[in-house]
Amino acid sequence: MTPPLKYISAYSPALQQQVQQLIDQDRLGEFLLERYPTPHPVVNDKALRAYVMALKDRYLKKSDPLSKIVYDPKIHVVNNALGLHSYVSRVQGGKLKSKNEIRIGVVFKKAPEALLNMICVHELAHLKEKDHNKNFYQLCLHMQPDYYQLEFDMRVYLTQLELNGAIYR
């Protein structure tokens, strides 16, 4: 019996069947490599900050500033977190200061750029919309018109990582 496809369990049975067929034929990694032949070049925290800030400057100029943008090895995909957007509140003097942080799972250091972009867009959208509501997804689509397709592909990529490991050696 094959294990359930937990990352794509909310998708239609037809899509799940297509992915399962690729798994059964041992072609899931090959399929992903055809779609995304190379990993992104954003391999450290400094490059990630520049990458996210370029997206923010392009789409969300008037949003709150970001104090920290890092790859975080503590984020576990099994907890349904690919990245985190958090607010850190601190008392400085007599004032309460809050800072926005974006943390991306370290598993995405060697991922296709389109998938990293989707995760960054998702976390940036939380600067304006805290909940996953209609406005949140409209903002994601504004920044990344293929957002829904990339979200699905990212879930297929996570399935590949779990079953067979990385596609880039």
C-alpha positions in Angstrom: 0.0 0.0 0.0 1.4 3.4 -0.9 1.5 6.1 1.7 -1.0 9.0 1.4 0.1 12.0 -0.5 -0.2 14.4 2.5 1.1 17.5 0.7 -1.6 17.3 -2.0 -4.4 15.6 -0.1 -6.7 18.7 -0.5 -6.4 18.5 -4.3 -8.7 16.6 -6.6 -8.4 12.8 -6.9 -7.5 13.2 -10.6 -4.4 15.4 -9.7 -3.4 13.0 -6.9 -3.7 10.1 -9.3 -1.4 11.8 -11.8 1.2 12.5 -9.1 0.9 8.9 -7.8 1.4 7.6 -11.3 4.7 9.6 -11.6 5.7 8.1 -8.2 4.9 4.6 -9.2 6.9 5.0 -12.4 9.8 6.5 -10.4 9.5 9.7 -12.6 8.5 12.4 -10.1 12.1 13.8 -9.8 12.4 13.7 -13.6 9.1 15.5 -14.0 10.2 18.3 -11.6 13.6 18.6 -13.3 11.9 19.1 -16.7 9.8 21.9 -15.2 12.6 23.4 -13.1 16.0 22.4 -14.5 18.1 24.5 -12.1 18.1 25.6 -8.5 18.0 29.2 -7.5 21.2 31.1 -6.7 19.9 32.5 -3.3 22.0 30.4 -1.1 22.7 32.5 2.0 20.8 34.9 4.3 22.4 38.0 2.7 21.2 36.9 -0.7 17.8 36.0 0.6 17.4 39.4 2.2 18.3 41.1 -1.1 15.9 38.8 -3.0 12.9 39.4 -0.6 13.6 43.2 -0.4 13.6 43.4 -4.2 10.1 41.8 -4.2 9.0 44.0 -1.4 10.3 47.2 -3.1 8.5 46.2 -6.3 5.1 45.3 -4.9 4.8 46.5 -1.3 6.7 49.8 -1.1 4.4 51.2 1.6 4.3 48.2 3.8 5.9 47.8 7.2 9.7 47.4 7.2 11.4 44.1 7.7 14.1 43.7 10.3 15.1 40.2 9.6 15.0 37.8 6.6 16.7 34.5 7.1 16.8 30.8 6.2 15.7 29.1 9.4 16.8 25.5 10.1 14.2 25.2 12.9 11.2 25.4 10.5 10.0 21.9 9.8 7.9 21.3 6.8 6.0 18.5 8.6 4.4 21.2 10.8 2.9 22.8 7.6 5.3 25.7 7.7 7.5 26.6 4.7 8.2 30.0 5.9 7.1 32.2 8.8 6.2 35.8 9.0 6.4 37.0 12.6 6.2 40.1 14.7 8.7 40.5 17.5 7.7 43.0 20.1 10.3 44.5 22.5 10.3 47.2 25.1 13.0 49.8 24.4 13.0 52.5 26.9 9.4 53.5 27.6 8.2 52.4 24.1 7.0 49.1 22.7 8.7 48.4 19.4 7.5 45.7 17.0 9.6 44.3 14.2 8.6 42.1 11.2 10.6 39.0 10.4 10.5 36.5 7.5 12.0 33.1 8.0 12.2 30.6 5.2 12.7 26.9 5.7 16.3 25.9 5.1 15.0 23.0 2.9 14.4 25.7 0.2 18.1 26.6 -0.1 18.2 24.2 -3.0 14.9 24.6 -4.6 13.7 26.0 -7.9 13.6 29.8 -8.0 9.9 29.9 -8.9 9.1 27.9 -5.7 11.3 30.2 -3.5 9.6 33.2 -5.1 6.2 31.7 -4.3 7.1 31.2 -0.6 8.6 34.7 -0.4 5.5 36.2 -2.0 3.3 34.3 0.5 5.2 35.6 3.5 5.4 39.2 2.1 1.6 39.1 1.6 1.3 38.7 5.4 2.7 42.2 5.8 -0.7 43.5 4.5 -3.0 40.6 5.3 -2.6 38.5 8.4 -5.1 35.8 7.5 -5.4 33.5 4.5 -8.4 35.3 3.2 -9.6 36.4 -0.3 -7.6 39.7 -0.1 -4.5 37.7 1.0 -4.6 35.5 -2.1 -5.5 38.4 -4.4 -2.3 40.1 -3.2 -0.3 36.8 -3.8 -1.7 36.7 -7.3 -0.8 40.3 -7.9 2.8 39.6 -7.0 3.0 36.2 -8.6 0.3 35.5 -11.3 1.1 31.8 -11.3 0.8 31.6 -7.5 -1.7 28.7 -7.4 0.2 26.6 -9.9 3.4 27.2 -8.0 1.8 26.3 -4.7 0.8 23.0 -6.2 4.2 22.4 -7.7 5.8 23.2 -4.4 3.7 20.6 -2.7 4.7 18.1 -5.4 8.4 19.1 -4.8 7.9 18.4 -1.0 6.5 15.0 -1.9 9.6 14.3 -3.9 11.9 15.5 -1.1 10.1 13.2 1.4 10.0 10.1 -0.8 13.3 10.4 -2.8 15.3 13.3 -1.6 16.5 16.4 -3.5 16.3 16.7 -7.2 19.5 18.8 -7.5 22.7 17.0 -6.6 
